[in-house]
Amino acid sequence: MKTVGTVKIYFLTAEEGGQSIIPVGNFSIPIIFEEDRELINGLWSAVIEFHNSPNTQRDTTADLYLAFHEKEEAPNHLIKPGMKFELTTNRVIARGVIKSLKN
C-alpha cells in the first residue's frame, strides 16, 4: 500500500553543506529517516511532489512517498507524523519532517 506523507522541507544552502541550486519540479532522491540512520531497512528513494516550488527561504511543502512502495520490504512504516528525514545525494541537501498522512 502506498503511504503518502505531507512534509515540510528545507533545502540547505551551499554554505550549510547543501547545494546552490534547488529543485523546482518533482523529483526522486535517496532518503534517510531519523529512526533508521543505520539503514537497517536499506537505502530507499523518496518521490517528492511539490505543492509549490521552494520559496526564497528555501522552504516548501510537498507530498512524499517511497519509490517502489509496493515492494514487501519497503519501509512504509517510517512514513508517519513527526518523523524527521534527510534527503541526500553525495551529501545532505535537505532536511524535513512529516507533518501528516494523506488518505
C-alpha positions as a Markdown table, in Angstrom:
| # | Residue | x | y | z |
|---|---|---|---|---|
| 1 | Met | 0.0 | 0.0 | 0.0 |
| 2 | Lys | 1.2 | 3.5 | -0.9 |
| 3 | Thr | 1.8 | 5.6 | 2.2 |
| 4 | Val | 1.9 | 9.3 | 1.4 |
| 5 | Gly | 3.1 | 11.9 | 3.9 |
| 6 | Thr | 2.6 | 15.7 | 3.7 |
| 7 | Val | 6.0 | 17.1 | 4.6 |
| 8 | Lys | 7.8 | 20.4 | 5.2 |
| 9 | Ile | 11.2 | 20.5 | 3.6 |
| 10 | Tyr | 14.1 | 22.9 | 4.0 |
| 11 | Phe | 16.9 | 22.9 | 1.3 |
| 12 | Leu | 20.3 | 23.6 | 2.8 |
| 13 | Thr | 22.3 | 26.4 | 1.3 |
| 14 | Ala | 25.8 | 25.8 | -0.2 |
| 15 | Glu | 27.2 | 27.4 | 3.0 |
| 16 | Glu | 25.3 | 24.9 | 5.1 |
| 17 | Gly | 26.7 | 22.0 | 3.1 |
| 18 | Gly | 23.8 | 21.7 | 0.6 |
| 19 | Gln | 23.8 | 22.9 | -3.0 |
| 20 | Ser | 23.3 | 26.3 | -4.5 |
| 21 | Ile | 20.7 | 25.1 | -7.0 |
| 22 | Ile | 17.5 | 23.6 | -5.6 |
| 23 | Pro | 14.9 | 21.5 | -7.4 |
| 24 | Val | 11.9 | 23.4 | -8.8 |
| 25 | Gly | 9.9 | 20.3 | -10.0 |
| 26 | Asn | 9.0 | 16.9 | -8.7 |
| 27 | Phe | 12.0 | 14.5 | -8.2 |
| 28 | Ser | 13.2 | 11.3 | -6.6 |
| 29 | Ile | 16.2 | 11.2 | -4.2 |
| 30 | Pro | 17.6 | 8.9 | -1.5 |
| 31 | Ile | 16.1 | 9.4 | 1.9 |
| 32 | Ile | 17.4 | 8.7 | 5.4 |
| 33 | Phe | 14.8 | 8.6 | 8.2 |
| 34 | Glu | 15.7 | 9.7 | 11.7 |
| 35 | Glu | 14.7 | 6.4 | 13.2 |
| 36 | Asp | 16.8 | 4.4 | 10.6 |
| 37 | Arg | 20.1 | 6.3 | 10.4 |
| 38 | Glu | 21.9 | 2.9 | 10.3 |
| 39 | Leu | 19.9 | 2.0 | 7.2 |
| 40 | Ile | 18.6 | -1.3 | 8.8 |
| 41 | Asn | 15.8 | -1.2 | 6.3 |
| 42 | Gly | 18.1 | -0.4 | 3.5 |
| 43 | Leu | 18.6 | 2.8 | 1.5 |
| 44 | Trp | 15.4 | 3.9 | -0.3 |
| 45 | Ser | 14.5 | 6.7 | -2.6 |
| 46 | Ala | 11.6 | 9.1 | -1.9 |
| 47 | Val | 9.5 | 10.7 | -4.5 |
| 48 | Ile | 8.9 | 14.4 | -3.7 |
| 49 | Glu | 5.9 | 16.1 | -5.3 |
| 50 | Phe | 6.0 | 19.8 | -4.5 |
| 51 | His | 2.8 | 21.7 | -3.5 |
| 52 | Asn | 4.7 | 24.9 | -4.5 |
| 53 | Ser | 8.3 | 25.5 | -5.7 |
| 54 | Pro | 10.6 | 26.3 | -2.7 |
| 55 | Asn | 10.4 | 29.9 | -1.7 |
| 56 | Thr | 13.3 | 32.3 | -1.2 |
| 57 | Gln | 13.9 | 31.0 | 2.3 |
| 58 | Arg | 14.4 | 27.5 | 0.6 |
| 59 | Asp | 11.3 | 26.1 | 2.4 |
| 60 | Thr | 8.4 | 24.2 | 0.8 |
| 61 | Thr | 5.7 | 21.6 | 1.4 |
| 62 | Ala | 5.3 | 18.5 | -0.6 |
| 63 | Asp | 3.9 | 15.0 | -0.7 |
| 64 | Leu | 6.4 | 12.3 | -0.1 |
| 65 | Tyr | 6.2 | 8.5 | -0.7 |
| 66 | Leu | 8.8 | 5.8 | -1.4 |
| 67 | Ala | 9.7 | 4.8 | -4.9 |
| 68 | Phe | 8.9 | 1.1 | -5.2 |
| 69 | His | 6.5 | 1.5 | -2.2 |
| 70 | Glu | 4.7 | -1.6 | -3.4 |
| 71 | Lys | 7.6 | -3.9 | -2.5 |
| 72 | Glu | 7.0 | -6.0 | 0.6 |
| 73 | Glu | 10.3 | -4.9 | 2.1 |
| 74 | Ala | 9.6 | -1.1 | 1.6 |
| 75 | Pro | 9.8 | 0.7 | 5.0 |
| 76 | Asn | 6.4 | 2.4 | 4.5 |
| 77 | His | 6.0 | 2.3 | 8.3 |
| 78 | Leu | 8.7 | 5.0 | 8.6 |
| 79 | Ile | 6.3 | 7.5 | 6.9 |
| 80 | Lys | 4.5 | 8.8 | 9.9 |
| 81 | Pro | 3.8 | 12.2 | 11.5 |
| 82 | Gly | 6.7 | 13.7 | 13.4 |
| 83 | Met | 9.3 | 11.6 | 11.6 |
| 84 | Lys | 12.3 | 13.7 | 10.6 |
| 85 | Phe | 14.4 | 12.8 | 7.5 |
| 86 | Glu | 17.3 | 14.0 | 5.3 |
| 87 | Leu | 17.4 | 14.0 | 1.5 |
| 88 | Thr | 20.8 | 13.1 | 0.3 |
| 89 | Thr | 23.0 | 12.8 | -2.8 |
| 90 | Asn | 26.7 | 12.5 | -2.0 |
| 91 | Arg | 25.8 | 14.9 | 0.9 |
| 92 | Val | 22.7 | 16.1 | 2.7 |
| 93 | Ile | 20.8 | 18.6 | 0.6 |
| 94 | Ala | 17.6 | 19.0 | 2.5 |
| 95 | Arg | 16.0 | 18.2 | 5.9 |
| 96 | Gly | 12.4 | 17.8 | 6.6 |
| 97 | Val | 9.6 | 16.5 | 8.8 |
| 98 | Ile | 6.4 | 14.6 | 8.1 |
| 99 | Lys | 3.5 | 16.7 | 9.2 |
| 100 | Ser | 0.6 | 14.3 | 8.4 |
| 101 | Leu | -0.5 | 11.4 | 6.3 |
| 102 | Lys | -2.7 | 11.7 | 3.2 |
| 103 | Asn | -5.7 | 9.5 | 2.7 |
